């Protein structure tokens, strides 16, 4: 028979182990610091994009045709010259550090305090350039770098591994960036870790929640996109909802495939030009993004959050071809190699899909629901992490009344995407891990997986 727990004995054992409590305190302190870094990064990114908006509204906006290529080229030069590990989203970097092929000594090339602060500055400059990027992916790398630096202060018997710190940091970045602690926990399980280490799982979850609370303390306990008015969904919503899920799955899968090919296939003709002349390529790409932005009246500049808010309240002022052009602008922004994520632009593209389906089917009465479903569906298709996608959207629009609809749309869109392409972040992480392993001397290379 199993012996019943002795409360007093267990309490005494917990309290007498001062080193364990010190380790826990260190982890939670770094979690709070990670959350605060994400808050500061959010303010920096907002300030950067506000600067761009002032420039865009000055002299009819034509100045962006010079400003965007020049600043984008400078960002790419600085990134490649000093912090190449800061390029791109940030989520693949954190996932790559969890790969067995990347040793402890090589993790500093993908996550560190230097990379965290560099990512904050360079990604904020990307917002000042008006590129179609998001700050949520970079927030993952920022928070992971801060959390991973806690390992130097932990005792050898702490039971808290670098793997646990990286998972906690990455998920804390999502929790603080989206003001959605639940999404952070699910992201840790679904996208980063696939499982939580039992010895440290409680501490990891506490760290994620604490980092999320830093965002709540700074910005208030408010939904990112406010509270949508969810109409009563009957059978009349079935076909439009199915259309949103199918369109989101197809477009999201194509977007993920295009991103993977662009970023991991160096032998393609355009990628050869990108490899030989990265600064010129960045300038040309940014010029195309500027032209797209001018064509859409500025709708495709930045993350697209304002466009989503307008759609949700029925005041959309975006052109009918917004989805296509935002799709291209986001792809180009990632391809030119600036630090920046795709989470927020993906939500914007998904919102546009829902808005278009509502307009085509005459479902304006249920348009907010279709827009929210499009956001969840497209994000799920791009990331192939449907649980994280629908929970993020649910928390961002306070859409608890739409749990089943959002879940079903995310699951179906993710399933369609899996028929088209491999998971995007996993593909990029594997490419990065192999690239790092290939630079190691043969005597220290890890064994290849069979």
DRENLO-523883 format. One record per atom (N, C-alpha, C): x, y, z. Coordinates in steps of 0.1 Angstrom, whole numbers, padded with zeros to 4 digits, always signed. Each point is the difference from the previous one (the first is absolute). Layout:
BEGIN
XYZ;...
//
This chain:
BEGIN
+0008-0012+0000;-0008+0012+0000;+0009+0013+0000;-0005+0010-0007;+0007+0013+0000;-0002+0007+0013;+0012+0006+0005;-0001+0007+0012;-0005+0014-0003;-0009+0005+0009;-0005+0014-0001;+0011+0010+0002;+0000+0011-0008;+0010+0010+0002;-0001+0006+0014;+0012+0002+0005;+0001+0007+0014;+0002+0015-0002;-0010+0007+0002;+0000+0015-0003;+0011+0007+0007;+0001-0002+0013;+0010+0007+0008;+0014-0004-0004;+0002-0013-0002;+0013-0004-0005;+0004+0006-0013;-0009+0000-0010;+0002+0006-0013;+0003+0015+0001;-0008+0007+0009;+0001+0014+0001;+0014+0003+0006;+0004-0008+0010;+0014+0002+0006;+0011-0002-0011;-0002-0010-0008;+0010-0003-0011;+0001+0012-0010;-0012+0005-0003;+0000+0011-0009;+0007+0013+0006;-0003+0003+0012;+0005+0012+0006;+0015-0001+0004;+0005-0012+0002;+0014-0001+0004;+0009+0001-0012;-0005-0002-0012;+0009+0000-0012;+0000+0015-0005;+0009+0008+0006;+0001+0014-0004;+0005+0002-0014;+0009-0009-0005;+0005+0001-0013;-0010-0002-0011;-0010-0009+0003;-0011-0002-0010;-0008+0012-0001;-0003+0007+0011;-0008+0012+0000;+0007+0011-0006;+0013+0001+0002;+0008+0010-0007;-0001-0002-0015;+0002-0012-0005;-0001-0003-0014;-0014+0004-0006;-0010-0003+0008;-0014+0003-0005;-0001+0015-0001;+0005+0007+0010;-0001+0015+0000;+0008+0006-0012;+0011-0006-0003;+0008+0005-0011;-0008-0002-0013;-0006-0011-0002;-0007-0003-0012;-0012+0010-0001;-0007+0002+0010;-0012+0009+0000;+0004+0014-0002;+0012+0004+0006;+0005+0014-0002;+0003+0002-0015;+0007-0010-0006;+0003+0001-0014;-0013+0000-0009;-0010-0007+0004;-0012-0001-0007;-0007+0014+0000;+0001+0007+0012;-0006+0014+0001;+0009+0009-0009;+0013-0002+0000;+0009+0008-0009;-0003-0002-0014;-0003-0013-0004;-0003-0003-0014;-0013+0007-0004;-0010-0001+0009;-0013+0007-0003;+0002+0015-0002;+0008+0006+0009;+0002+0014-0001;+0008+0004-0013;+0009-0009-0004;+0007+0003-0013;-0010+0000-0012;-0009-0009+0001;-0011-0001-0011;-0008+0013+0001;-0003+0005+0012;-0008+0012+0001;+0008+0012-0006;+0012+0001+0003;+0009+0010-0005;+0001-0001-0015;+0001-0012-0005;+0001-0002-0015;-0013+0004-0006;-0011-0003+0006;-0013+0004-0006;-0001+0015-0001;+0004+0007+0010;+0000+0015+0000;+0010+0005-0011;+0011-0006-0001;+0010+0004-0011;-0006-0002-0014;-0006-0012-0002;-0006-0003-0013;-0011+0010-0003;-0009+0003+0010;-0010+0009-0003;+0005+0014-0003;+0011+0004+0007;+0006+0013-0003;+0006+0000-0014;+0006-0011-0003;+0006-0001-0014;-0010+0002-0011;-0012-0007+0002;-0010+0000-0011;-0007+0014+0000;-0001+0006+0012;-0006+0013+0001;+0009+0010-0008;+0013-0001+0001;+0009+0008-0008;-0002-0002-0015;-0002-0013-0004;-0002-0002-0014;-0013+0006-0004;-0011-0001+0008;-0013+0006-0004;+0001+0015-0002;+0008+0007+0008;+0002+0014-0002;+0007+0003-0013;+0010-0009-0003;+0007+0002-0013;-0010-0003-0012;-0008-0010+0002;-0009-0004-0011;-0010+0011-0003;-0005+0007+0010;-0010+0010-0001;+0006+0014-0004;+0013+0000-0001;+0007+0013-0004;+0003+0000-0015;-0004+0011-0006;+0002+0002-0015;-0006-0011-0008;-0012-0005+0004;-0007-0010-0009;+0006-0014+0001;+0010-0002+0009;+0005-0014+0002;+0010-0004-0010;+0004+0008-0010;+0010-0005-0010;+0014-0002+0006;+0002+0006+0012;+0013-0001+0006;+0004-0014+0004;-0011-0008+0002;+0003-0014+0004;+0007-0008-0011;-0001+0004-0013;+0007-0006-0010;+0015+0001+0001;+0005+0010+0008;+0014+0001+0003;+0003-0006+0014;-0009+0004+0009;+0003-0004+0014;+0000-0015+0002;-0010-0007-0005;-0001-0014+0002;+0012-0008-0005;+0004+0002-0013;+0012-0007-0005;+0013+0003+0008;+0002+0013+0003;+0012+0004+0007;+0001-0006+0014;-0011+0001+0008;+0000-0005+0013;+0001-0015+0001;-0008-0007-0009;+0001-0014-0001;+0013-0006-0003;+0007+0007-0010;+0014-0004-0003;+0009+0002+0012;-0002+0010+0007;+0009+0003+0012;-0003-0011+0010;-0012-0004+0002;-0004-0010+0010;+0007-0013-0003;-0001-0004-0013;+0005-0013-0005;+0015+0000+0002;+0007+0012-0004;+0014+0001+0002;+0005-0002+0014;-0007+0007+0009;+0003-0001+0014;-0002-0014+0006;-0011-0006-0004;-0003-0014+0004;+0010-0010-0004;+0003+0001-0013;+0010-0010-0006;+0014+0003+0005;+0003+0012+0003;+0014+0004+0004;+0002-0004+0015;-0010+0003+0008;+0003-0001+0015;-0008-0011+0007;-0013-0003-0004;-0008-0009+0007;-0008-0009-0010;+0006-0008-0008;-0007-0008-0010;-0011-0009+0006;+0002-0004+0013;-0010-0008+0007;-0013+0007+0003;-0001+0014-0002;-0012+0007+0003;-0009+0002-0012;+0005-0005-0012;-0008+0001-0012;-0013-0009+0001;-0010+0005-0007;-0012-0009-0001;-0010+0001+0012;-0008-0010+0002;-0011+0001+0010;+0005-0001+0014;+0008-0010+0003;+0004-0002+0014;-0004-0014+0005;-0012-0004-0004;-0005-0013+0004;+0008-0012-0005;+0004+0000-0013;+0009-0011-0004;+0013+0000+0007;+0005+0012+0004;+0013+0000+0007;-0001-0007+0014;-0011+0003+0007;-0003-0007+0013;-0002-0015-0002;-0007-0004-0010;-0003-0014-0003;+0013-0007-0004;+0009+0007-0007;+0013-0006-0004;+0009-0002+0012;-0001+0008+0010;+0008-0002+0012;-0004-0012+0008;-0012-0004-0002;-0005-0012+0006;+0003-0013-0007;+0006+0002-0012;+0004-0012-0008;+0012-0007+0006;+0001-0013+0001;+0012-0007+0005;+0012+0003-0008;-0001+0004-0013;+0011+0003-0008;+0007+0013+0004;-0006+0008+0008;+0006+0013+0004;+0004-0002+0015;+0013+0001+0002;+0005-0002+0013;-0001+0013+0009;+0004-0001+0012;-0001+0011+0009;+0009+0012-0004;+0011-0003-0006;+0010+0010-0004;-0006+0008-0012;-0008-0006-0008;-0005+0006-0012;-0013+0008+0002;-0007-0002+0011;-0013+0006+0003;+0002+0015+0000;+0011+0005+0004;+0002+0015+0001;+0000+0006-0014;+0001-0007-0011;-0002+0005-0013;-0014+0003-0004;-0010-0006+0008;-0014+0002-0003;-0008+0007+0011;+0004-0002+0013;-0006+0006+0011;+0010+0005+0010;+0000+0013+0004;+0009+0006+0010;-0006+0013+0003;+0006+0006+0011;-0004+0014+0003;+0003+0010-0011;+0012-0002-0006;+0003+0009-0011;-0010-0001-0011;-0003-0012-0004;-0010-0002-0011;-0014+0006+0004;-0003-0002+0013;-0013+0005+0004;-0001+0015-0001;+0010+0007+0004;+0000+0015-0001;+0001+0005-0014;+0009-0008-0008;+0001+0004-0014;-0013-0002-0008;-0007-0011+0004;-0013-0003-0007;-0010+0011+0003;+0000+0005+0013;-0009+0011+0003;+0003+0012-0008;+0012+0004-0002;+0004+0012-0007;-0003-0001-0015;+0005-0012-0006;-0001-0001-0014;-0014-0003-0005;-0008-0007+0008;-0014-0003-0004;-0008+0013+0001;+0003+0008+0011;-0006+0013+0001;+0003+0009-0012;+0013-0001-0005;+0003+0008-0012;-0007-0005-0012;-0003-0013+0000;-0008-0006-0011;-0014+0006+0000;-0006+0002+0012;-0013+0007+0001;+0001+0015-0005;+0011+0006+0004;+0002+0014-0005;+0002+0000-0015;+0004-0011-0006;+0001-0001-0015;-0013-0003-0006;-0011-0003+0008;-0013-0003-0006;-0002-0013-0006;+0009-0010+0003;+0000-0013-0005;-0012-0008+0006;-0005-0010-0008;-0011-0008+0005;+0005-0011+0009;+0003+0003+0012;+0006-0009+0010;-0008+0001+0013;+0002-0010+0008;-0006+0000+0014;+0010-0001+0010;-0004+0003+0013;+0010+0000+0011;-0002-0012+0009;-0009-0009-0003;-0003-0012+0009;+0011-0010-0002;+0004-0004-0012;+0011-0009-0002;+0013+0005+0006;+0004+0012-0003;+0012+0006+0007;-0001+0000+0015;-0012+0002+0005;-0002-0001+0015;+0004-0013+0006;-0003-0011-0008;+0004-0013+0004;+0015-0001+0002;+0008+0005-0010;+0014-0001+0001;+0006+0009+0011;-0007+0012+0001;+0005+0009+0010;-0002-0006+0014;-0012-0005+0003;-0002-0006+0013;+0008-0012+0003;+0002-0008-0011;+0008-0013+0002;+0014+0004+0003;+0006+0010-0006;+0013+0004+0002;+0002+0005+0015;-0010+0007+0005;+0001+0005+0014;-0001-0012+0009;-0010-0009-0002;-0002-0011+0009;+0012-0009+0000;+0006-0003-0012;+0011-0009-0001;+0012+0005+0007;+0002+0013+0002;+0011+0006+0007;-0001-0003+0015;-0011-0005+0005;-0001-0003+0014;+0007-0012+0004;+0004-0008-0010;+0007-0013+0004;+0013+0002+0007;+0007+0011-0002;+0013+0002+0007;-0002+0001+0015;-0012+0004+0004;-0001+0002+0015;-0007-0012+0007;-0004-0010-0008;-0007-0011+0006;+0010-0011+0006;-0004-0006+0011;+0009-0011+0006;+0000-0012-0009;+0011-0008+0002;+0001-0013-0008;-0011-0010+0002;-0007+0001+0012;-0010-0009+0003;-0014+0006-0001;-0001+0011-0008;-0013+0007-0001;-0011-0008-0007;+0005-0009-0009;-0010-0008-0008;-0006+0008-0011;+0005+0013-0002;-0006+0008-0011;+0010+0001-0011;-0003-0006-0011;+0009-0001-0011;+0000+0012-0009;+0010+0001-0009;-0001+0011-0010;-0012-0002-0009;-0004-0012-0003;-0012-0003-0008;-0012+0006+0007;-0002-0002+0013;-0011+0005+0007;+0000+0015+0000;+0011+0007+0001;+0001+0014+0000;-0004+0006-0013;+0005-0007-0011;-0003+0005-0014;-0015-0001-0003;-0006-0011+0004;-0014-0002-0002;-0008+0010+0008;+0004+0002+0013;-0007+0010+0008;+0001+0014-0006;+0012+0004-0004;+0003+0013-0006;-0008+0002-0013;+0000-0010-0009;-0007+0002-0012;-0015+0001+0002;-0006-0008+0009;-0014+0001+0002;-0003+0013+0008;+0009+0004+0008;-0002+0013+0008;-0001+0011-0010;+0008+0000-0011;-0001+0010-0010;-0013+0001-0007;-0006-0012-0003;-0014+0000-0006;-0010+0006+0010;+0001-0005+0013;-0009+0004+0010;+0000+0016+0002;+0012+0005+0000;+0001+0015+0003;-0003+0008-0013;+0003-0005-0012;-0002+0007-0012;-0015+0001-0003;-0007-0011+0002;-0014-0001-0004;-0009+0003+0012;+0006+0003+0012;-0008+0001+0012;-0009-0012+0002;+0006-0012-0002;-0008-0012+0000;+0008-0011+0006;+0000-0001+0014;+0008-0011+0006;-0004-0014-0003;-0013-0002-0003;-0004-0014-0003;+0006-0004-0014;+0000+0010-0009;+0006-0003-0013;+0015-0003+0002;+0007+0006+0009;+0014-0002+0003;+0002-0015+0004;-0008-0004+0009;+0001-0014+0006;-0002-0010-0012;-0010+0002-0008;-0003-0010-0011;+0011+0001-0010;+0005+0012-0003;+0011+0001-0009;+0012-0008+0004;+0003+0001+0013;+0011-0008+0006;-0001-0015-0003;-0012-0005+0002;-0002-0014-0002;-0001-0004-0015;-0008+0008-0007;-0003-0004-0014;+0012+0003-0010;+0006+0011+0002;+0010+0005-0011;+0014-0002+0005;+0003+0003+0012;+0014+0000+0005;+0004-0014+0005;-0006-0004+0011;+0005-0012+0007;-0006-0013-0004;-0013+0000-0005;-0008-0012-0002;-0003-0007+0013;+0007+0003+0010;-0002-0005+0014;+0006+0009+0010;-0004-0001+0012;+0007+0008+0011;+0007-0010+0009;+0012+0004+0004;+0007-0008+0010;-0007+0000+0013;-0003-0012+0005;-0009-0001+0012;+0006+0007+0012;+0013-0001+0001;+0007+0006+0012;-0002+0015+0000;+0000+0007-0011;+0000+0014-0001;-0013+0006-0006;-0010-0009-0003;-0012+0005-0007;-0007+0011+0008;-0002-0002+0013;-0007+0010+0008;+0007+0014+0000;+0014-0001+0001;+0007+0013+0000;+0000+0006-0014;+0000-0008-0011;+0000+0006-0013;-0014+0007-0002;-0010-0006+0004;-0014+0006-0002;-0001+0013+0009;+0006-0001+0012;+0000+0012+0008;+0008+0012-0006;+0011-0004-0006;+0008+0010-0007;-0007+0006-0012;-0007-0008-0008;-0008+0005-0011;-0011+0009+0004;-0007-0003+0011;-0011+0008+0005;+0005+0013+0005;+0012-0001+0007;+0006+0013+0006;+0004+0009-0011;+0006-0005-0011;+0004+0008-0011;-0013+0007-0006;-0011-0008-0001;-0012+0005-0006;-0006+0011+0009;+0002-0001+0013;-0005+0010+0009;+0007+0013-0001;+0013+0000-0005;+0007+0012-0003;-0007+0008-0011;-0004-0007-0010;-0008+0007-0010;-0013+0005+0004;-0007-0008+0009;-0013+0005+0005;+0002+0012+0009;+0011+0000+0008;+0003+0012+0009;+0003+0012-0008;+0006-0001-0012;+0004+0011-0008;-0012+0005-0008;-0007-0009-0006;-0010+0004-0010;-0015-0002+0004;-0001-0006+0012;-0014-0003+0005;-0005-0013-0004;-0010-0005+0006;-0005-0013-0003;-0011+0001-0010;+0004+0004-0012;-0009+0003-0011;+0003-0010-0012;-0010-0003-0007;+0002-0008-0012;+0007+0008-0011;+0009-0006-0007;+0008+0008-0010;-0008+0007-0010;-0011-0007-0005;-0008+0006-0010;-0014+0004+0005;-0001+0001+0014;-0013+0003+0006;-0009-0012+0000;-0012+0002+0003;-0010-0010+0001;-0009+0000-0012;-0001-0011-0007;-0008+0000-0012;-0014-0003+0004;-0010+0005-0008;-0014-0004+0002;-0003-0012-0008;-0001-0011+0007;-0002-0013-0007;-0015-0002-0002;-0004-0001-0012;-0015-0002-0003;-0003-0015+0002;-0012-0003+0000;-0005-0014+0001;+0003-0007-0013;+0008-0010+0002;+0005-0008-0012;-0009-0012-0002;-0008+0000-0012;-0008-0011-0003;+0005-0007-0012;-0009-0008-0007;+0004-0008-0011;+0004+0009-0012;-0005+0013+0000;+0004+0009-0010;+0015+0004+0000;+0006-0003+0011;+0015+0003+0001;+0008-0012-0004;-0006-0011-0003;+0008-0012-0003;+0008+0001-0012;-0006+0004-0012;+0007+0001-0012;+0010+0011+0000;-0003+0012+0004;+0010+0011+0001;+0012-0004+0009;-0003-0007+0012;+0010-0004+0009;+0009-0010-0007;-0006-0010-0007;+0008-0010-0007;+0009+0007-0011;-0006+0010-0007;+0008+0007-0010;+0012+0007+0006;-0002+0006+0012;+0011+0006+0007;+0011-0010+0003;-0004-0011+0006;+0010-0010+0004;+0008-0006-0012;-0007-0003-0011;+0006-0005-0012;+0010+0011-0006;-0005+0012-0001;+0009+0010-0006;+0012+0003+0009;-0002+0000+0013;+0011+0003+0009;+0010-0011+0000;-0005-0013-0001;+0009-0011-0001;+0008+0000-0012;-0006+0002-0012;+0007+0000-0012;+0010+0012-0001;-0004+0012+0003;+0009+0011-0001;+0011+0000+0011;-0004-0005+0012;+0010-0001+0010;+0010-0011-0003;-0004-0011-0006;+0009-0010-0004;+0010+0005-0011;-0006+0007-0009;+0008+0005-0011;+0010+0011+0005;-0004+0008+0010;+0009+0010+0005;+0011-0007+0008;-0003-0010+0008;+0011-0008+0007;+0010-0006-0010;-0006-0006-0010;+0009-0007-0010;+0009+0010-0007;-0006+0012-0004;+0008+0010-0006;+0011+0006+0009;-0003+0001+0012;+0009+0005+0010;+0012-0010+0002;-0004-0013+0001;+0010-0010+0002;+0010-0001-0012;-0006+0000-0012;+0009+0000-0012;+0008+0012-0001;-0005+0012+0003;+0008+0012-0002;+0011+0001+0010;-0002-0005+0012;+0010+0001+0011;+0010-0011+0001;-0003-0012-0007;+0009-0011+0002;+0005-0006-0013;-0003+0006-0011;+0004-0005-0013;+0010+0010-0007;+0013+0000+0004;+0009+0010-0005;+0004-0001-0014;-0004-0011-0007;+0004-0002-0014;-0010+0006-0010;-0011+0004+0005;-0010+0006-0009;+0006+0013-0006;-0004+0004-0012;+0006+0012-0007;-0001+0013+0009;-0012+0003+0006;-0001+0012+0008;+0008-0001+0013;+0000-0012+0005;+0008-0002+0013;+0015+0001-0003;+0005-0003-0012;+0014+0002-0003;+0003+0015+0000;-0009+0008-0006;+0001+0014+0001;+0000+0005+0014;-0009-0005+0008;-0001+0003+0014;+0012-0003+0008;+0007-0011-0003;+0012-0005+0007;+0012+0009-0004;+0001+0003-0013;+0011+0008-0005;-0001+0015+0004;-0012+0005-0001;-0002+0015+0002;-0012+0002+0010;+0002-0004+0013;-0011+0001+0009;-0005+0014+0003;+0009+0010-0001;-0004+0014+0003;-0008+0005-0011;+0004-0003-0012;-0008+0005-0012;-0013-0007-0001;+0000-0013+0004;-0012-0008-0001;-0010+0006+0011;+0005+0004+0011;-0009+0005+0011;-0006+0014-0005;+0008+0008-0007;-0004+0013-0005;-0011-0002-0010;+0002-0010-0009;-0010-0002-0011;-0013-0005+0006;+0002-0010+0009;-0012-0005+0006;-0008+0010+0008;+0007+0009+0007;-0007+0011+0008;-0007+0010-0010;+0006+0002-0011;-0006+0009-0010;-0013-0006-0005;+0000-0013-0002;-0012-0006-0005;-0011+0000+0011;+0004-0001+0013;-0009+0000+0011;-0006+0015+0001;+0009+0010-0002;-0005+0014+0000;-0010+0002-0011;+0002-0005-0012;-0009+0002-0011;-0013-0007+0003;+0000-0012+0006;-0013-0006+0004;-0007+0008+0010;+0007+0005+0010;-0006+0008+0010;-0007+0013-0005;+0007+0006-0009;-0006+0012-0007;-0012-0004-0008;+0000-0011-0007;-0011-0005-0008;-0013-0003+0009;+0003-0004+0012;-0012-0004+0009;-0003+0012+0010;+0005+0012-0003;-0003+0011+0009;+0006-0002+0014;+0011-0007+0001;+0007-0002+0013;-0005-0012+0008;-0010-0008-0005;-0006-0011+0007;+0010-0011+0003;+0010-0002-0009;+0009-0012+0002;+0012+0003+0008;+0002+0013+0004;+0012+0003+0008;-0002-0005+0014;+0011-0004+0006;+0000-0004+0014;-0007-0014+0002;-0003-0003+0012;-0006-0013+0004;-0014-0002-0005;-0007+0011-0002;-0014-0001-0005;-0011-0001+0011;+0004+0003+0012;-0009-0001+0012;-0011+0010-0002;+0003+0012-0005;-0011+0010-0001;-0010-0004-0010;+0004-0006-0011;-0009-0005-0010;-0009-0011+0006;+0005-0008+0008;-0008-0011+0007;-0011+0006+0009;+0004+0010+0007;-0009+0007+0009;-0011+0006-0007;+0003+0007-0012;-0011+0006-0008;-0009-0011-0006;+0005-0011-0004;-0008-0011-0005;-0010-0005+0010;+0005-0002+0012;-0008-0006+0011;-0012+0009+0004;+0002+0013-0002;-0011+0009+0004;-0008+0004-0012;+0003-0006-0012;-0008+0003-0011;+0003+0013-0007;+0013+0005+0002;+0004+0012-0006;+0012-0002-0009;+0001-0011-0007;+0011-0004-0008;+0002+0010-0011;+0012+0006-0001;+0003+0009-0011;+0012-0006-0009;+0000-0013-0001;+0011-0007-0008;-0006-0004-0013;+0009+0000-0011;-0005-0004-0013;-0003-0014-0001;-0008-0004-0010;-0004-0014-0001;+0012-0010-0002;+0011+0005-0006;+0011-0008-0002;+0011+0001+0011;-0005+0004+0012;+0009+0002+0011;+0007-0013+0004;-0008-0011+0000;+0006-0013+0004;+0012-0004-0009;-0001+0002-0013;+0011-0004-0009;+0012+0009+0002;-0002+0013+0001;+0011+0009+0002;+0006+0000+0013;-0008-0003+0011;+0006-0001+0013;+0008-0013+0001;-0005-0011-0007;+0007-0012-0002;+0014+0002-0006;+0001+0007-0011;+0012+0003-0006;+0010+0009+0008;-0006+0010+0006;+0008+0009+0008;+0006-0007+0012;-0007-0009+0007;+0005-0008+0011;+0011-0009-0004;-0002-0007-0011;+0010-0009-0006;+0013+0007-0003;-0001+0011-0007;+0012+0008-0003;+0007+0005+0012;-0008+0005+0010;+0006+0005+0012;+0008-0011+0007;-0004-0012+0000;+0007-0011+0006;+0012-0004-0008;-0002+0000-0013;+0010-0005-0010;+0013+0009+0000;-0002+0013+0002;+0012+0009-0001;+0009-0001+0012;-0005-0007+0010;+0010-0003+0011;+0000+0009+0012;-0010+0009+0002;+0000+0008+0011;-0006-0007+0012;+0004+0003+0013;-0006-0006+0011;-0015+0004+0001;-0009-0009+0001;-0014+0002+0000;-0008-0012-0001;-0012-0001+0006;-0008-0012+0000;-0011+0001-0010;-0008-0011-0001;-0011-0001-0009;-0013-0003+0007;+0000-0001+0013;-0013-0003+0008;-0010+0011-0003;+0003+0013+0003;-0010+0010-0001;-0004+0002-0015;+0009+0001-0010;-0004+0001-0014;-0009-0012-0004;+0003-0012+0006;-0009-0012-0004;-0014+0002+0005;-0001+0006+0012;-0013+0003+0006;-0008+0010-0009;+0008+0009-0005;-0006+0011-0009;-0005-0006-0013;+0009-0009-0006;-0004-0007-0012;-0013-0009+0002;+0000-0007+0011;-0011-0008+0003;-0013+0008+0002;+0001+0011+0007;-0011+0009+0001;-0006+0005-0013;+0010+0003-0009;-0005+0004-0014;-0007-0012-0007;+0004-0012+0002;-0007-0011-0006;-0014-0001+0005;-0001+0001+0013;-0014-0001+0006;-0009+0012-0005;+0006+0012-0001;-0007+0011-0004;-0005-0002-0015;+0009-0005-0008;-0003-0002-0014;-0012-0011-0002;+0001-0011+0008;-0010-0010+0000;-0013+0006+0004;+0000+0008+0011;-0013+0006+0004;-0006+0009-0011;+0009+0007-0007;-0005+0009-0011;-0006-0008-0011;+0007-0011-0004;-0004-0008-0011;-0013-0008+0002;-0002-0004+0013;-0011-0009+0003;-0012+0008+0006;+0002+0013+0001;-0011+0008+0006;-0002-0002+0015;+0011-0005+0006;-0001-0003+0015;+0005+0011+0008;-0003+0013-0003;+0004+0011+0008;-0004+0000+0014;-0011-0007+0003;-0005-0001+0013;+0009-0008+0009;+0007-0010-0006;+0009-0008+0008;+0014+0003-0004;+0003+0011-0006;+0013+0004-0004;+0010-0001+0011;-0002+0006+0012;+0010-0001+0011;+0004-0014+0003;-0010-0009+0000;+0004-0015+0003;+0008-0005-0011;-0003+0003-0013;+0008-0006-0011;+0014+0006+0000;+0001+0013+0003;+0013+0006+0001;+0009-0007+0011;-0006-0002+0012;+0007-0007+0010;+0004-0014-0004;-0009-0007-0007;+0003-0013-0005;+0012+0000-0010;-0001+0010-0009;+0011+0001-0010;+0014+0003+0007;+0000+0008+0011;+0012+0002+0007;+0006-0013+0006;-0009-0008+0006;+0004-0012+0006;+0004-0010-0010;-0007-0001-0011;+0002-0010-0011;+0013+0003-0007;+0003+0012-0004;+0012+0003-0007;+0012-0001+0009;+0000+0004+0012;+0011-0001+0009;+0003-0015+0003;-0011-0008+0001;+0002-0015+0002;+0006-0006-0012;-0004+0004-0012;+0005-0006-0012;+0015+0004-0002;+0004+0012+0004;+0014+0004-0002;+0009-0007+0010;-0004+0000+0013;+0008-0006+0010;-0002-0015+0002;-0012-0005-0004;-0004-0014+0002;+0000-0003+0015;-0004+0010+0008;-0002-0001+0014;-0014+0005+0003;-0010-0009-0003;-0014+0005+0001;-0005+0004+0014;+0005-0007+0010;-0005+0003+0014;+0005+0014+0004;+0013+0003-0003;+0006+0013+0003;-0008+0011-0008;-0002-0003-0012;-0007+0010-0009;-0013+0004+0005;-0009-0010+0003;-0013+0003+0004;-0001+0007+0014;+0009-0004+0009;+0000+0006+0013;+0005+0014+0000;+0010+0003-0009;+0005+0013-0001;-0011+0009-0005;-0007-0004-0011;-0011+0008-0005;-0011+0001+0010;-0004-0010+0007;-0010+0000+0010;+0003+0010+0011;+0012+0001+0004;+0004+0009+0011;+0001+0014-0006;+0004+0002-0012;+0002+0013-0006;-0013+0007-0003;-0011-0007-0003;-0013+0006-0003;-0010-0003+0011;+0004-0006+0011;-0009-0004+0011;-0011-0008-0006;+0003-0010-0008;-0010-0007-0007;-0003-0014+0006;-0002+0000+0013;-0003-0013+0007;-0013-0006-0005;-0009+0008-0005;-0012-0006-0006;+0002-0007-0013;+0012+0002-0006;+0003-0006-0013;+0010-0011+0001;+0002-0006+0012;+0010-0010+0002;+0000-0011-0010;-0012-0006-0002;-0002-0012-0009;+0003+0004-0014;-0006+0012-0004;+0002+0004-0014;+0014+0003-0003;+0007+0007+0009;+0014+0003-0003;+0009-0013+0000;-0003-0009+0009;+0007-0012+0001;-0002-0008-0013;-0012-0002-0004;-0003-0007-0013;+0007+0006-0012;-0001+0013-0001;+0007+0007-0011;+0015-0002+0000;+0006+0001+0012;+0014-0001+0001;+0005-0015-0003;-0008-0009+0005;+0004-0014-0003;-0001-0004-0015;-0011+0004-0006;-0002-0003-0014;+0010+0007-0009;+0003+0013+0003;+0010+0007-0008;+0014-0006+0002;+0003-0004+0012;+0013-0006+0003;+0001-0014-0008;-0011-0007+0000;+0000-0013-0007;+0003+0002-0015;-0007+0010-0006;+0002+0003-0014;+0015+0004-0003;+0005+0009+0009;+0014+0004-0001;+0010-0012+0000;-0003-0009+0009;+0009-0012+0001;+0000-0008-0013;-0010+0001-0008;+0000-0007-0012;+0008+0007-0011;+0004+0012+0003;+0007+0008-0010;+0015+0002+0003;+0003+0000+0013;+0014+0004+0004;+0003-0005+0014;+0013-0001+0003;+0004-0003+0013;-0002+0012+0009;+0000-0002+0014;-0001+0011+0009;+0011+0010-0003;-0004+0013-0001;+0010+0011-0003;+0011+0001+0010;-0004+0002+0012;+0010+0003+0011;+0010-0012+0002;-0006-0012-0001;+0008-0012+0001;+0010-0001-0011;-0004+0003-0012;+0008+0000-0012;+0012+0010+0002;-0003+0012+0003;+0010+0010+0002;+0009-0003+0011;-0005-0005+0011;+0008-0004+0012;+0010-0011-0004;-0005-0010-0007;+0009-0011-0005;+0011+0005-0009;-0004+0009-0009;+0010+0006-0009;+0011+0007+0008;-0004+0008+0010;+0010+0008+0008;+0008-0010+0008;-0006-0010+0006;+0008-0009+0008;+0010-0008-0008;-0003-0004-0012;+0009-0007-0009;+0011+0010-0005;-0004+0013-0002;+0010+0009-0004;+0011+0002+0011;-0005+0001+0012;+0010+0002+0011;+0008-0013+0002;-0006-0011-0001;+0007-0013+0002;+0011-0002-0011;-0003+0005-0012;+0009-0001-0011;+0013+0009+0001;-0001+0010+0009;+0012+0008+0002;+0009-0005+0011;-0004-0010+0007;+0008-0006+0011;+0011-0009-0005;+0011-0001+0006;+0010-0010-0004;-0006-0014+0001;+0005-0008-0009;-0005-0014-0001;+0001-0007+0013;+0010+0003+0008;+0002-0008+0013;-0010+0003+0010;-0008+0012-0001;-0009+0004+0010;-0015+0000-0005;-0001-0005-0013;-0014+0000-0005;-0008-0011+0007;-0013+0003+0003;-0009-0010+0006;-0003-0011-0010;-0004-0011+0005;-0004-0011-0009;-0012+0004-0008;-0001-0005-0012;-0012+0004-0008;-0011-0009+0003;-0012+0006+0000;-0012-0008+0003;-0003-0010-0012;-0004-0012+0003;-0003-0009-0010;-0015-0004+0000;
//
